[in-house]
Every structure is written in C-alpha cells, then in structure tokens.
Amino acid sequence: QVQLQESGPGLVKPSQTLFLTCTVSGGSIPTNNYYWSWIRQPPGKDLEWIGVITDNDNTYYNPSLKSRASIFRDTSRNQFTLQLSSVTPKDTAVYYCAKARHLYIRNPPRRDDYDAWGQGTQVSVSS
C-alpha cells in the first residue's frame, strides 16, 4: 500500500520560495501509470490542483500557477518536491501530495480520482 508524507516549513515570508517534499513508501515513483500530484486547500475554500509529475518525469501545471510552480523528483530517495516561488499570503493553505493511477489535469480536483493522499501540511505565508 502506497503511503505519502509531506514535509516542509510551516511558515514562509512573502516573496520567498516554498519547498515542500513528499516522501513515498510502499511504491516506487517511476512505476508505470503512477501520477504524483500536489494539491492545496486555502482556508475556507475548495481544493486547488497545483500540478503533477508523471511516471516518465513529465510535468503539468495549473495555468494560474505555472509561472511560479515547479515539481521535480528524486528517485534515489523516492521523493518528489514542489517549488513555489514568490509566495504571497494567498498561498496560505494546507498542502497535500497525492497519487493517482491516471493522468488527471483538472481543477478543482476530485478526491476520488486519487487513491493515496498524504495527511497534509499547513503552510502560512506571513511576514
């Protein structure tokens, strides 16, 4: 059974770059038909899809975040990382990593499309 765990700073200052890492256990990131996404939920709002990295290392992003977001992987550590630059208080949210068996490029995302989720990590952007 695949399990995911997010890690990263709980507090980031405006204009800084946020790095969040998702550590995967029970499955390998390059496995065929495994797709690894970042999703967030701002306070009081719906889920927002950020982007996905595929089994063959292709990436796709939410157009509204594409200029600031980057997802990359480290297969030796079985981790994938979200880099989000020039953060503002609007980026305050609970951030989740999630796995799917199909490539979903959909915003807002549907929870049932993903068969594994991390527990989520709170990120606050404040000076």
N, C-alpha and C positions, 0 to 999 in steps of 0.2 A: 504494500500500500504506500503510495507516494505521500510524503509529508513535506510541507513547506514552512519556513520560518523566516520572517522579516527581521532585519536589524538595521539600525541607523540612529542618527541623532534625534532626540525628541524636540529640540529647539534649534531653529536656524534664523539667522538675521536676514532682513531684506537685502536683496541684491547678491546674496551668497549662492553657492551651488550646493544643492542637496544630493547626497549619495545614499541610496538605500540598497541593501543587498538581500537577496532571497537565497537561502541555503536549502537545497533539495536533498531529501533522503528517501530511500526506498525506490528510487528510479533514477535513470541517467538522463541528463538534459538533452544529449544529441539523439535520443531514441526517436525512431521514425514515428511521425504522427503525434508527437508531443509538442504542444504550443504553450509558451510561457508568457503570461501577461502581467502587467501592472495595472491596478485599478485603485481608485481612491473615492472616498466619500467625505465631502466637506460637511461641516456641522449643519444639520437641518436640511440637507439636500440629498439628491439621489446619487447612486453610484455613477462614476465617470470613468470610462475606459481611457487609459493613457497610451498603451502601446503593447506590442507583442514581439517576441523573438521566436523564430521557428526552429524546427529540428535541424534545418540546414543553415542556420545563422542569418536568415533574412529578418529584417525588421520592418514593422509597420506602425504608424503613429496616428493618434487623434490629430486631425489637421489644426485644431486650436492650440495644440501643444508641440507640434512638430518642430518648431524653430528652437524650442528650449529643451526638449526631451531627447535622451539617448539611452538605448538599452544595449548592454553587451554582456557576454557570458565568459566564465572561466570554467572550462570543462574539467580542468585538473582538480578544482575544488568543488565541482558540481554546484556552482552558484551563478546567478545572473543578477545584474545590477542596473538600477535606474539612476541616471544622472539627470537632474533638472536644474537648469541654470537660471540665474536672475530671478530668484523666488521673490514673491510678494505675499502679504497676508492672505490673499486669495488662494494661495496654495496650501493653506492650513487645512488639514484633512487627516482621516485615518487612511493609511496606505496599505493595500493588500497585494500580495503576489498570488497568482492562481494558475492552474494548469487546465488545459482543455485537450481533447482528442481531435479537434477540428480547428481550422483557422477561422476565428471569428474576428471580424473587423466591424464592430457595432458599438454605437454609443447612444443611449446608455446600454451597458452590458446586461445580459440576463444571467442571473445567478446559476440557473440550471444548465447553462452552456459549459460550466466549469466543474470538473469532477474532483478538484482538490483546491483548497484555499489555505493560506496562512492565517494566523489569528489576527493579523492587522497590527500596525504600529502607528501611534499618534505622532504627527509632525505638526508643530506650531511654528509659524513664521512671525517673529516679533523682534523689535529692537529692545 
